[in-house]
Amino acid sequence: MKKRACQYAVVQFLPYAETREFANVGIVLMCPEAGYLGFRLLKRYGRLTRFFEGIDRRIFLEGKRLFQDELGRVRALLKQGPLNLNHQANDRTPAIRQFAELVRRREALFRFDEPGVVLAENPKACLDELYGFYVERDFATREYQEGVLEKGVRQLLNRANLADRFRAELIGDEMYHARFPFVAIQDGEPVRVIKPLFLAQDDPERIFTHGDLWIRKIQRLRGRKLLPEAVLLPLDAPPSDDRKRHGAFEEIAEELAGLDVEIVNAQETDRILQFAQT
């Protein structure tokens, strides 16, 4: 399939112009050759209320409704004119000019970042891919997030001169094993383990999926008598006011605690140090 040039711009939410802080909340993409203009805007506002502390969610929801209506109006006009493939001439300049005007930087609650150009076979699929990267932050996987947690624990151990005591190790045997980032070894055997877990995913299902993975790993290692008694799991939790996500987190945390492992909040550095020093 032929690749065609698409123009796109990231939609930014800027509730406090004074601080210049913003969050990416959508993507608009146009492909004149395909007669396509599409957009996606963030549906969940929980991330925004956590980032912009104290903001009323209605500011986002009402602003988004008006902004979405305007994008729909512009799309309808373009589909009747420059993006109408039944009447479209070879000159795509009018569509490009109107898109540039649409995404022109303005001081408003919703604004656009500098536009970009990408080649794509399927404009709709390209829109979804850009949305995943810039808004859903697909690159920030749970592996990435847990890497951030591990970095924090490593810095904590370094400051306490305990880093040399712990190292990354595979715990298990030739039939089953799992990697743990912080393992203390004594007489060739693991005696103390620290494994940070990221359980603050954007939806409850992802929290359950990742939590269940580690519940099963610990169950199997415990059942095969391969895991030391002293295991600490610093957990990164979703906000307590997010009822569904925090409910999923609490269920997973309770099941983990039932496996004879110690559970702490990832921010409880004193308890993590106390465990590491024992």
Secondary structure, DSSP 8 states (H G I E B T S, - for coil): ---EEEEEEEEEEEEETTTTEEEEEEEEEEEGGGTEEEEEE----HHHHHHSTT--HHHHHHHHHHHHHHHHHHHHHHHHTTT-TTT--S--HHHHHHHHHHT---SSSEEE---EEEEES-HHHHHHHHHHHHTS-TTS-HHHHHHHHHHHHHHHHHHTT-GGGEEEEEEE-SS-EEEEEEEEEETTEEEEEE--EE---SSHHHHHHHHHHHHHHHHHHHHTT-S-SEEEEEEE---TT-HHHHHHHHHHHHHHHTTT-EEEETT-HHHHHHHHH-
